[in-house]
């Protein structure tokens, strides 16, 4: 009896292993069949979707050919559109007025109020009607420009809040007002009108706020300039005093004298700060020069970095390529039509 127990245990283990392999085999088959059914479903869907296209190939080809011909004809009848760009750098926060005025000009064009356009840009009626639209975008900038703006932004907010704003978040959430350089873009039917628009655009930078900010800047520069000039006069006065002291000491027998007993005494020279005064005078004059340079560099409300070209470039867009757009649109509409037809047939034949 005891000799049969090991054999029974061995047979039981072999049966358990076979059952386990059979279980794993069935599980693998289920997973394989699951993915196979998904693949068959996707394949069937594409076949079902392509079937009406294959059946109606001639109709689709004819419609797309007609659409291409119509698109070509329409494309040839469209007027040529020209564009030109102008780069400007506003000062004294005049960029806000610039963006507002660009929106205002587009509103005038949309409302066909060409009389206002004529007065703003000093154009005649025919020229005013040639302008299609205005656009404004952030000017070209490199990674260093973005880093400088990011550092300036961090210094302008609370340090605790600044720790939670990454450079990527700052760049992603910037608005058009974040930059210092702006690109003004104009679209027109006339290719040589862009130079005529510069004078009118230049007048858009001036507003009451910018004028007051410039006057305030000039007043602060004047106050600081007077303070520096006063300090320079004081330093120059001290330098003259030290020079007189040194001249008197030099003329008084080289600063030494001898008694009757033959003993020589050297008179101690007065300590002066000629070098310190010279250094301070140079620093004050350098600060004065920086103030004058700042006023010279920013004495206007904007600088034109790049003017409009004399002749605009032809504007091309994929949406104006009717030779391509019309056939593609026709094909998409046909596909949607076949899809809706099959859905309607399925619903009408469906029985719960």
KEPAFI-404653 format. One record per residue (C-alpha): x, z, y; residue in one letter; residue number from 1. Coordinates in nm, 2 decimals, decimal comma. Layout:
<sites>
+--------+--------+--------+---------+-----+
!     c1 !     c3 !     c2 ! residuo ! num !
+--------+--------+--------+---------+-----+
!      X !      Z !      Y !       a ! NUM !
...
+--------+--------+--------+---------+-----+
</sites>
This chain:
<sites>
+--------+--------+--------+---------+-----+
!     c1 !     c3 !     c2 ! residuo ! num !
+--------+--------+--------+---------+-----+
!   0,00 !   0,00 !   0,00 !       x !   1 !
!   0,28 !   0,09 !   0,24 !       x !   2 !
!   0,46 !  -0,23 !   0,16 !       x !   3 !
!   0,16 !  -0,44 !   0,28 !       x !   4 !
!   0,15 !  -0,27 !   0,63 !       x !   5 !
!   0,45 !  -0,44 !   0,78 !       x !   6 !
!   0,32 !  -0,78 !   0,66 !       x !   7 !
!  -0,02 !  -0,71 !   0,81 !       x !   8 !
!   0,14 !  -0,61 !   1,14 !       x !   9 !
!   0,36 !  -0,92 !   1,14 !       x !  10 !
!   0,05 !  -1,14 !   1,08 !       x !  11 !
!  -0,13 !  -0,96 !   1,36 !       x !  12 !
!   0,15 !  -1,02 !   1,61 !       x !  13 !
!   0,16 !  -1,39 !   1,51 !       x !  14 !
!  -0,21 !  -1,42 !   1,57 !       x !  15 !
!  -0,18 !  -1,25 !   1,91 !       x !  16 !
!   0,10 !  -1,49 !   2,02 !       x !  17 !
!  -0,10 !  -1,79 !   1,91 !       x !  18 !
!  -0,40 !  -1,66 !   2,10 !       x !  19 !
!  -0,19 !  -1,60 !   2,41 !       x !  20 !
!  -0,04 !  -1,95 !   2,39 !       x !  21 !
!  -0,39 !  -2,09 !   2,35 !       x !  22 !
!  -0,51 !  -1,90 !   2,65 !       x !  23 !
!  -0,22 !  -2,02 !   2,87 !       x !  24 !
!  -0,28 !  -2,38 !   2,74 !       x !  25 !
!  -0,64 !  -2,37 !   2,84 !       x !  26 !
!  -0,56 !  -2,22 !   3,18 !       x !  27 !
!  -0,30 !  -2,50 !   3,25 !       x !  28 !
!  -0,55 !  -2,76 !   3,14 !       x !  29 !
!  -0,81 !  -2,61 !   3,38 !       x !  30 !
!  -0,57 !  -2,62 !   3,67 !       x !  31 !
!  -0,46 !  -2,97 !   3,59 !       x !  32 !
!  -0,82 !  -3,09 !   3,55 !       x !  33 !
!  -0,91 !  -2,92 !   3,89 !       x !  34 !
!  -0,64 !  -3,11 !   4,08 !       x !  35 !
!  -0,72 !  -3,43 !   3,88 !       x !  36 !
!  -1,08 !  -3,40 !   3,99 !       x !  37 !
!  -0,98 !  -3,36 !   4,35 !       x !  38 !
!  -0,76 !  -3,67 !   4,32 !       x !  39 !
!  -1,04 !  -3,86 !   4,16 !       x !  40 !
!  -1,28 !  -3,75 !   4,43 !       x !  41 !
!  -1,04 !  -3,86 !   4,71 !       x !  42 !
!  -0,98 !  -4,19 !   4,53 !       x !  43 !
!  -1,35 !  -4,25 !   4,48 !       x !  44 !
!  -1,42 !  -4,17 !   4,84 !       x !  45 !
!  -1,17 !  -4,43 !   4,96 !       x !  46 !
!  -1,30 !  -4,69 !   4,71 !       x !  47 !
!  -1,65 !  -4,61 !   4,82 !       x !  48 !
!  -1,55 !  -4,64 !   5,19 !       x !  49 !
!  -1,36 !  -4,97 !   5,13 !       x !  50 !
!  -1,63 !  -5,13 !   4,92 !       x !  51 !
!  -1,85 !  -5,24 !   5,22 !       x !  52 !
!  -1,55 !  -5,36 !   5,41 !       x !  53 !
!  -1,45 !  -5,58 !   5,11 !       x !  54 !
!  -1,80 !  -5,70 !   5,06 !       x !  55 !
!  -1,84 !  -5,79 !   5,43 !       x !  56 !
!  -1,49 !  -5,91 !   5,50 !       x !  57 !
!  -1,59 !  -6,24 !   5,65 !       x !  58 !
!  -1,84 !  -6,08 !   5,88 !       x !  59 !
!  -1,58 !  -5,82 !   6,00 !       x !  60 !
!  -1,32 !  -6,09 !   6,05 !       x !  61 !
!  -1,55 !  -6,31 !   6,26 !       x !  62 !
!  -1,66 !  -6,01 !   6,47 !       x !  63 !
!  -1,30 !  -5,90 !   6,53 !       x !  64 !
!  -1,20 !  -6,25 !   6,62 !       x !  65 !
!  -1,48 !  -6,29 !   6,87 !       x !  66 !
!  -1,39 !  -5,94 !   7,01 !       x !  67 !
!  -1,03 !  -6,05 !   7,05 !       x !  68 !
!  -1,13 !  -6,36 !   7,24 !       x !  69 !
!  -1,36 !  -6,17 !   7,47 !       x !  70 !
!  -1,09 !  -5,91 !   7,53 !       x !  71 !
!  -0,84 !  -6,18 !   7,61 !       x !  72 !
!  -1,08 !  -6,35 !   7,86 !       x !  73 !
!  -1,16 !  -6,02 !   8,03 !       x !  74 !
!  -0,79 !  -5,92 !   8,04 !       x !  75 !
!  -0,71 !  -6,25 !   8,21 !       x !  76 !
!  -0,98 !  -6,21 !   8,47 !       x !  77 !
!  -0,86 !  -5,85 !   8,57 !       x !  78 !
!  -0,67 !  -5,82 !   8,89 !       x !  79 !
!  -0,31 !  -5,71 !   8,87 !       x !  80 !
!  -0,25 !  -5,34 !   8,95 !       x !  81 !
!   0,07 !  -5,23 !   9,11 !       x !  82 !
!   0,22 !  -4,88 !   9,14 !       x !  83 !
!   0,50 !  -4,71 !   9,33 !       x !  84 !
!   0,63 !  -4,35 !   9,35 !       x !  85 !
!   0,76 !  -4,13 !   9,63 !       x !  86 !
!   0,96 !  -3,81 !   9,58 !       x !  87 !
!   0,92 !  -3,53 !   9,84 !       x !  88 !
!   1,04 !  -3,17 !   9,87 !       x !  89 !
!   0,80 !  -2,96 !  10,08 !       x !  90 !
!   0,90 !  -2,65 !  10,28 !       x !  91 !
!   0,70 !  -2,35 !  10,41 !       x !  92 !
!   0,44 !  -2,38 !  10,13 !       x !  93 !
!   0,32 !  -2,71 !  10,27 !       x !  94 !
!   0,28 !  -2,83 !   9,91 !       x !  95 !
!  -0,06 !  -2,67 !   9,89 !       x !  96 !
!  -0,18 !  -2,88 !  10,18 !       x !  97 !
!  -0,02 !  -3,19 !  10,01 !       x !  98 !
!  -0,21 !  -3,14 !   9,68 !       x !  99 !
!  -0,53 !  -3,08 !   9,87 !       x ! 100 !
!  -0,50 !  -3,39 !  10,07 !       x ! 101 !
!  -0,42 !  -3,61 !   9,77 !       x ! 102 !
!  -0,75 !  -3,49 !   9,62 !       x ! 103 !
!  -0,92 !  -3,56 !   9,95 !       x ! 104 !
!  -0,79 !  -3,92 !   9,96 !       x ! 105 !
!  -0,92 !  -3,99 !   9,61 !       x ! 106 !
!  -1,26 !  -3,85 !   9,70 !       x ! 107 !
!  -1,27 !  -4,09 !  10,00 !       x ! 108 !
!  -1,18 !  -4,38 !   9,77 !       x ! 109 !
!  -1,44 !  -4,29 !   9,51 !       x ! 110 !
!  -1,71 !  -4,26 !   9,79 !       x ! 111 !
!  -1,58 !  -4,60 !   9,93 !       x ! 112 !
!  -1,53 !  -4,43 !  10,27 !       x ! 113 !
!  -1,26 !  -4,69 !  10,37 !       x ! 114 !
!  -1,31 !  -4,61 !  10,74 !       x ! 115 !
!  -1,14 !  -4,27 !  10,70 !       x ! 116 !
!  -0,86 !  -4,43 !  10,49 !       x ! 117 !
!  -0,80 !  -4,68 !  10,77 !       x ! 118 !
!  -0,76 !  -4,40 !  11,03 !       x ! 119 !
!  -0,54 !  -4,18 !  10,81 !       x ! 120 !
!  -0,30 !  -4,46 !  10,71 !       x ! 121 !
!  -0,34 !  -4,69 !  11,01 !       x ! 122 !
!  -0,46 !  -4,98 !  10,79 !       x ! 123 !
!  -0,72 !  -5,25 !  10,84 !       x ! 124 !
!  -1,03 !  -5,26 !  10,63 !       x ! 125 !
!  -0,90 !  -5,52 !  10,38 !       x ! 126 !
!  -0,58 !  -5,32 !  10,32 !       x ! 127 !
!  -0,78 !  -5,00 !  10,27 !       x ! 128 !
!  -0,99 !  -5,16 !  10,00 !       x ! 129 !
!  -0,68 !  -5,25 !   9,80 !       x ! 130 !
!  -0,59 !  -4,89 !   9,73 !       x ! 131 !
!  -0,71 !  -4,78 !   9,39 !       x ! 132 !
!  -0,61 !  -4,41 !   9,37 !       x ! 133 !
!  -0,35 !  -4,15 !   9,46 !       x ! 134 !
!  -0,17 !  -3,92 !   9,21 !       x ! 135 !
!   0,06 !  -3,62 !   9,24 !       x ! 136 !
!   0,28 !  -3,49 !   8,96 !       x ! 137 !
!   0,56 !  -3,24 !   8,93 !       x ! 138 !
!   0,89 !  -3,40 !   9,02 !       x ! 139 !
!   1,18 !  -3,45 !   8,78 !       x ! 140 !
!   1,35 !  -3,13 !   8,67 !       x ! 141 !
!   1,60 !  -3,03 !   8,41 !       x ! 142 !
!   1,63 !  -2,71 !   8,20 !       x ! 143 !
!   1,84 !  -2,54 !   8,46 !       x ! 144 !
!   1,57 !  -2,58 !   8,72 !       x ! 145 !
!   1,32 !  -2,42 !   8,49 !       x ! 146 !
!   1,55 !  -2,13 !   8,43 !       x ! 147 !
!   1,60 !  -2,07 !   8,80 !       x ! 148 !
!   1,22 !  -2,08 !   8,85 !       x ! 149 !
!   1,18 !  -1,83 !   8,56 !       x ! 150 !
!   1,44 !  -1,59 !   8,71 !       x ! 151 !
!   1,27 !  -1,61 !   9,05 !       x ! 152 !
!   0,93 !  -1,54 !   8,89 !       x ! 153 !
!   1,06 !  -1,24 !   8,70 !       x ! 154 !
!   1,20 !  -1,09 !   9,02 !       x ! 155 !
!   0,87 !  -1,13 !   9,19 !       x ! 156 !
!   0,67 !  -0,92 !   8,94 !       x ! 157 !
!   0,69 !  -0,57 !   8,80 !       x ! 158 !
!   0,99 !  -0,51 !   8,56 !       x ! 159 !
!   0,76 !  -0,37 !   8,29 !       x ! 160 !
!   0,53 !  -0,67 !   8,30 !       x ! 161 !
!   0,83 !  -0,91 !   8,31 !       x ! 162 !
!   0,95 !  -0,79 !   7,97 !       x ! 163 !
!   0,63 !  -0,93 !   7,81 !       x ! 164 !
!   0,66 !  -1,28 !   7,95 !       x ! 165 !
!   0,90 !  -1,51 !   7,76 !       x ! 166 !
!   1,06 !  -1,83 !   7,90 !       x ! 167 !
!   0,84 !  -2,05 !   7,67 !       x ! 168 !
!   0,52 !  -1,88 !   7,80 !       x ! 169 !
!   0,63 !  -1,93 !   8,16 !       x ! 170 !
!   0,70 !  -2,30 !   8,11 !       x ! 171 !
!   0,38 !  -2,36 !   7,92 !       x ! 172 !
!   0,16 !  -2,18 !   8,18 !       x ! 173 !
!   0,31 !  -2,33 !   8,50 !       x ! 174 !
!   0,08 !  -2,51 !   8,74 !       x ! 175 !
!   0,16 !  -2,81 !   8,96 !       x ! 176 !
!   0,24 !  -2,57 !   9,24 !       x ! 177 !
!   0,53 !  -2,41 !   9,05 !       x ! 178 !
!   0,79 !  -2,68 !   9,13 !       x ! 179 !
!   0,98 !  -2,76 !   9,45 !       x ! 180 !
!   0,98 !  -3,14 !   9,41 !       x ! 181 !
!   0,67 !  -3,35 !   9,38 !       x ! 182 !
!   0,61 !  -3,71 !   9,29 !       x ! 183 !
!   0,34 !  -3,90 !   9,48 !       x ! 184 !
!   0,21 !  -4,20 !   9,29 !       x ! 185 !
!  -0,01 !  -4,47 !   9,44 !       x ! 186 !
!  -0,20 !  -4,75 !   9,26 !       x ! 187 !
!  -0,30 !  -5,06 !   9,45 !       x ! 188 !
!  -0,41 !  -5,42 !   9,40 !       x ! 189 !
!  -0,17 !  -5,52 !   9,68 !       x ! 190 !
!   0,20 !  -5,50 !   9,58 !       x ! 191 !
!   0,35 !  -5,46 !   9,93 !       x ! 192 !
!   0,13 !  -5,20 !  10,08 !       x ! 193 !
!   0,31 !  -4,89 !   9,98 !       x ! 194 !
!   0,56 !  -4,86 !  10,27 !       x ! 195 !
!   0,26 !  -4,87 !  10,51 !       x ! 196 !
!   0,13 !  -4,54 !  10,35 !       x ! 197 !
!   0,44 !  -4,33 !  10,41 !       x ! 198 !
!   0,36 !  -4,24 !  10,77 !       x ! 199 !
!   0,01 !  -4,12 !  10,68 !       x ! 200 !
!   0,14 !  -3,92 !  10,39 !       x ! 201 !
!   0,40 !  -3,76 !  10,61 !       x ! 202 !
!   0,13 !  -3,62 !  10,83 !       x ! 203 !
!  -0,03 !  -3,44 !  10,54 !       x ! 204 !
!   0,23 !  -3,17 !  10,52 !       x ! 205 !
!   0,15 !  -3,01 !  10,85 !       x ! 206 !
!  -0,11 !  -2,73 !  10,86 !       x ! 207 !
!  -0,17 !  -2,41 !  11,05 !       x ! 208 !
!  -0,02 !  -2,19 !  10,78 !       x ! 209 !
!   0,30 !  -2,39 !  10,75 !       x ! 210 !
!   0,34 !  -2,40 !  11,13 !       x ! 211 !
!   0,30 !  -2,02 !  11,15 !       x ! 212 !
!   0,54 !  -1,97 !  10,86 !       x ! 213 !
!   0,80 !  -2,19 !  11,02 !       x ! 214 !
!   0,76 !  -2,01 !  11,36 !       x ! 215 !
!   0,80 !  -1,68 !  11,18 !       x ! 216 !
!   1,11 !  -1,80 !  11,01 !       x ! 217 !
!   1,26 !  -1,91 !  11,34 !       x ! 218 !
!   1,18 !  -1,58 !  11,50 !       x ! 219 !
!   1,35 !  -1,39 !  11,22 !       x ! 220 !
!   1,65 !  -1,61 !  11,24 !       x ! 221 !
!   1,67 !  -1,56 !  11,62 !       x ! 222 !
!   1,65 !  -1,18 !  11,58 !       x ! 223 !
!   1,92 !  -1,18 !  11,31 !       x ! 224 !
!   2,14 !  -1,42 !  11,52 !       x ! 225 !
!   2,12 !  -1,19 !  11,82 !       x ! 226 !
!   2,21 !  -0,89 !  11,61 !       x ! 227 !
!   2,51 !  -1,07 !  11,46 !       x ! 228 !
!   2,63 !  -1,19 !  11,80 !       x ! 229 !
!   2,61 !  -0,84 !  11,93 !       x ! 230 !
!   2,82 !  -0,71 !  11,64 !       x ! 231 !
!   3,07 !  -0,99 !  11,70 !       x ! 232 !
!   3,11 !  -0,89 !  12,07 !       x ! 233 !
!   3,17 !  -0,53 !  11,96 !       x ! 234 !
!   3,43 !  -0,63 !  11,71 !       x ! 235 !
!   3,60 !  -0,85 !  11,97 !       x ! 236 !
!   3,60 !  -0,56 !  12,22 !       x ! 237 !
!   3,76 !  -0,33 !  11,96 !       x ! 238 !
!   4,02 !  -0,59 !  11,88 !       x ! 239 !
!   4,12 !  -0,62 !  12,25 !       x ! 240 !
!   4,15 !  -0,24 !  12,27 !       x ! 241 !
!   4,38 !  -0,23 !  11,97 !       x ! 242 !
!   4,59 !  -0,51 !  12,11 !       x ! 243 !
!   4,63 !  -0,33 !  12,44 !       x ! 244 !
!   4,73 !  -0,01 !  12,26 !       x ! 245 !
!   4,99 !  -0,20 !  12,05 !       x ! 246 !
!   5,12 !  -0,37 !  12,36 !       x ! 247 !
!   5,17 !  -0,03 !  12,54 !       x ! 248 !
!   5,34 !   0,12 !  12,25 !       x ! 249 !
!   5,58 !  -0,17 !  12,22 !       x ! 250 !
!   5,67 !  -0,16 !  12,58 !       x ! 251 !
!   5,74 !   0,22 !  12,58 !       x ! 252 !
!   6,11 !   0,20 !  12,46 !       x ! 253 !
!   6,01 !   0,09 !  12,11 !       x ! 254 !
!   5,82 !   0,41 !  12,05 !       x ! 255 !
!   6,13 !   0,65 !  12,05 !       x ! 256 !
!   6,33 !   0,87 !  12,29 !       x ! 257 !
!   6,65 !   1,09 !  12,28 !       x ! 258 !
!   6,69 !   1,44 !  12,42 !       x ! 259 !
!   7,00 !   1,59 !  12,61 !       x ! 260 !
!   7,12 !   1,75 !  12,29 !       x ! 261 !
!   7,15 !   1,40 !  12,14 !       x ! 262 !
!   6,84 !   1,44 !  11,91 !       x ! 263 !
!   6,63 !   1,13 !  11,87 !       x ! 264 !
!   6,25 !   1,15 !  11,82 !       x ! 265 !
!   6,04 !   0,86 !  11,70 !       x ! 266 !
!   5,69 !   0,85 !  11,85 !       x ! 267 !
!   5,43 !   0,79 !  11,59 !       x ! 268 !
!   5,23 !   0,47 !  11,64 !       x ! 269 !
!   4,86 !   0,48 !  11,68 !       x ! 270 !
!   4,69 !   0,36 !  11,36 !       x ! 271 !
!   4,48 !   0,05 !  11,42 !       x ! 272 !
!   4,24 !  -0,15 !  11,20 !       x ! 273 !
!   4,33 !  -0,51 !  11,31 !       x ! 274 !
!   4,30 !  -0,65 !  10,95 !       x ! 275 !
!   3,96 !  -0,48 !  10,89 !       x ! 276 !
!   3,83 !  -0,60 !  11,22 !       x ! 277 !
!   3,95 !  -0,95 !  11,15 !       x ! 278 !
!   3,78 !  -0,94 !  10,81 !       x ! 279 !
!   3,46 !  -0,81 !  10,95 !       x ! 280 !
!   3,46 !  -1,07 !  11,23 !       x ! 281 !
!   3,50 !  -1,35 !  10,98 !       x ! 282 !
!   3,21 !  -1,22 !  10,77 !       x ! 283 !
!   2,99 !  -1,20 !  11,07 !       x ! 284 !
!   3,08 !  -1,55 !  11,18 !       x ! 285 !
!   3,01 !  -1,67 !  10,83 !       x ! 286 !
!   2,67 !  -1,51 !  10,83 !       x ! 287 !
!   2,60 !  -1,67 !  11,17 !       x ! 288 !
!   2,70 !  -2,01 !  11,03 !       x ! 289 !
!   2,46 !  -1,96 !  10,73 !       x ! 290 !
!   2,17 !  -1,88 !  10,96 !       x ! 291 !
!   2,24 !  -2,19 !  11,17 !       x ! 292 !
!   2,27 !  -2,40 !  10,86 !       x ! 293 !
!   1,94 !  -2,27 !  10,72 !       x ! 294 !
!   1,76 !  -2,36 !  11,04 !       x ! 295 !
!   1,92 !  -2,71 !  11,04 !       x ! 296 !
!   1,84 !  -2,77 !  10,67 !       x ! 297 !
!   1,48 !  -2,66 !  10,69 !       x ! 298 !
!   1,38 !  -2,78 !  11,04 !       x ! 299 !
!   1,10 !  -3,00 !  10,90 !       x ! 300 !
!   0,80 !  -2,94 !  10,67 !       x ! 301 !
!   0,93 !  -3,17 !  10,40 !       x ! 302 !
!   1,22 !  -3,40 !  10,30 !       x ! 303 !
!   1,17 !  -3,74 !  10,14 !       x ! 304 !
!   1,40 !  -3,76 !   9,85 !       x ! 305 !
!   1,29 !  -4,11 !   9,74 !       x ! 306 !
!   1,07 !  -4,35 !   9,94 !       x ! 307 !
!   0,82 !  -4,60 !   9,82 !       x ! 308 !
!   0,96 !  -4,93 !   9,71 !       x ! 309 !
!   0,90 !  -5,24 !   9,93 !       x ! 310 !
!   0,72 !  -5,40 !   9,63 !       x ! 311 !
!   0,54 !  -5,21 !   9,37 !       x ! 312 !
!   0,59 !  -5,25 !   9,00 !       x ! 313 !
!   0,31 !  -5,39 !   8,78 !       x ! 314 !
!   0,12 !  -5,11 !   8,61 !       x ! 315 !
!   0,05 !  -5,16 !   8,24 !       x ! 316 !
!  -0,16 !  -4,93 !   8,02 !       x ! 317 !
!  -0,28 !  -4,95 !   7,66 !       x ! 318 !
!  -0,63 !  -4,91 !   7,78 !       x ! 319 !
!  -0,60 !  -5,23 !   7,99 !       x ! 320 !
!  -0,49 !  -5,43 !   7,68 !       x ! 321 !
!  -0,84 !  -5,55 !   7,60 !       x ! 322 !
!  -0,70 !  -5,81 !   7,36 !       x ! 323 !
!  -0,61 !  -5,51 !   7,13 !       x ! 324 !
!  -0,88 !  -5,25 !   7,24 !       x ! 325 !
!  -1,18 !  -5,48 !   7,18 !       x ! 326 !
!  -1,10 !  -5,57 !   6,81 !       x ! 327 !
!  -1,01 !  -5,21 !   6,73 !       x ! 328 !
!  -1,33 !  -5,08 !   6,89 !       x ! 329 !
!  -1,53 !  -5,34 !   6,70 !       x ! 330 !
!  -1,37 !  -5,24 !   6,37 !       x ! 331 !
!  -1,44 !  -4,87 !   6,43 !       x ! 332 !
!  -1,80 !  -4,94 !   6,52 !       x ! 333 !
!  -1,85 !  -5,16 !   6,21 !       x ! 334 !
!  -1,71 !  -4,88 !   5,99 !       x ! 335 !
!  -1,94 !  -4,63 !   6,15 !       x ! 336 !
!  -2,23 !  -4,87 !   6,10 !       x ! 337 !
!  -2,16 !  -4,91 !   5,73 !       x ! 338 !
!  -2,12 !  -4,53 !   5,70 !       x ! 339 !
!  -2,45 !  -4,45 !   5,86 !       x ! 340 !
!  -2,62 !  -4,72 !   5,65 !       x ! 341 !
!  -2,49 !  -4,57 !   5,33 !       x ! 342 !
!  -2,59 !  -4,22 !   5,44 !       x ! 343 !
!  -2,95 !  -4,34 !   5,51 !       x ! 344 !
!  -2,96 !  -4,52 !   5,17 !       x ! 345 !
!  -2,84 !  -4,20 !   5,00 !       x ! 346 !
!  -3,09 !  -3,98 !   5,17 !       x ! 347 !
!  -3,38 !  -4,22 !   5,10 !       x ! 348 !
!  -3,29 !  -4,24 !   4,73 !       x ! 349 !
!  -3,21 !  -3,87 !   4,69 !       x ! 350 !
!  -3,45 !  -3,66 !   4,48 !       x ! 351 !
!  -3,42 !  -3,29 !   4,47 !       x ! 352 !
+--------+--------+--------+---------+-----+
</sites>
